[in-house]
Amino acid sequence: KAGVTQTPRYLIKTRGQQVTLSCSPISGHRSVSWYQQTPGQGLQFLFEYFSETQRNKGNFPGRFSGRQFSNSRSEMNVSTLELGDSALYLCASSLGVGTGELFFGEGSRLTVL
Amino acid sequence: GIQVEQSPPDLILQEGANSTLRCNFSDSVNNLQWFHQNPWGQLINLFYIPSGTKQNGRLSATTVATERYSLLYISSSQTTDSGVYFCAVLVITSGSRLTFGEGTQLTVNP
């Protein structure tokens, strides 16, 4: 079956703009979580969604937000982009909250100029 | 929160050599996963191993939950094994939040 699908794969934005990233989980998986990877900070948890509700949130400013739809697909949004938001954004899916193995998508690589 | 430490941070091998990567964690965990990050950034699942030992081809992993560490063994390494290996743990009270180590950068030379 299909894995976790993230779009777009690459994008370039300028400071002050906003961006929306999309994640489609593995069929049957209802939990979607997001991670940011930067050279300086490593892999950091952003937030987790299950049943259209945010269940957990990492230590990121309010410019980072997300949502989940009834089909479990998730989007994350970053508003008022800063240079430091340049990163690889990874989405993971799992069957449920704290349940079993997490599987990651290929990531969305964001460059902010 | 839980701390995850991986060692060594960097490892350079000749093709055919064996290696052991270590992951120490500071608290009890409900889930431990090993990943290989490919050059395009995707995290490839290697093992889901909260406890015990598993093997998959040339790779095997052991987690000793009571002593809070996990080991990843790579035997007869190949150049395609190069990349970053991450250990990540999950504590049930944190939902599906994985805490990652800083990774081991493995380079296998021909």
Chai-1 contact restraints between the chains, C-beta under 6 A:
chainA,res_idxA,chainB,res_idxB,connection_type,confidence,min_distance_angstrom,max_distance_angstrom,comment,restraint_id
A,S31,B,S96,contact,1.0,0.0,6.0,A-B,restraint_1
A,S33,B,S96,contact,1.0,0.0,6.0,A-B,restraint_2
A,G42,B,E102,contact,1.0,0.0,6.0,A-B,restraint_3
A,L43,B,F100,contact,1.0,0.0,6.0,A-B,restraint_4
A,F45,B,R97,contact,1.0,0.0,6.0,A-B,restraint_5
A,E48,B,G95,contact,1.0,0.0,6.0,A-B,restraint_6
A,E48,B,S96,contact,1.0,0.0,6.0,A-B,restraint_7
A,R55,B,G95,contact,1.0,0.0,6.0,A-B,restraint_8
A,N56,B,G95,contact,1.0,0.0,6.0,A-B,restraint_9
A,N56,B,R97,contact,1.0,0.0,6.0,A-B,restraint_10
A,L88,B,G41,contact,1.0,0.0,6.0,A-B,restraint_11
A,S94,B,S96,contact,1.0,0.0,6.0,A-B,restraint_12
A,V97,B,G95,contact,1.0,0.0,6.0,A-B,restraint_13
A,V97,B,S96,contact,1.0,0.0,6.0,A-B,restraint_14
A,G98,B,I92,contact,1.0,0.0,6.0,A-B,restraint_15
A,G98,B,G95,contact,1.0,0.0,6.0,A-B,restraint_16
A,G98,B,S96,contact,1.0,0.0,6.0,A-B,restraint_17
A,E101,B,Y48,contact,1.0,0.0,6.0,A-B,restraint_18
A,F104,B,L43,contact,1.0,0.0,6.0,A-B,restraint_19
A,E106,B,Q42,contact,1.0,0.0,6.0,A-B,restraint_20
A,G107,B,G41,contact,1.0,0.0,6.0,A-B,restraint_21
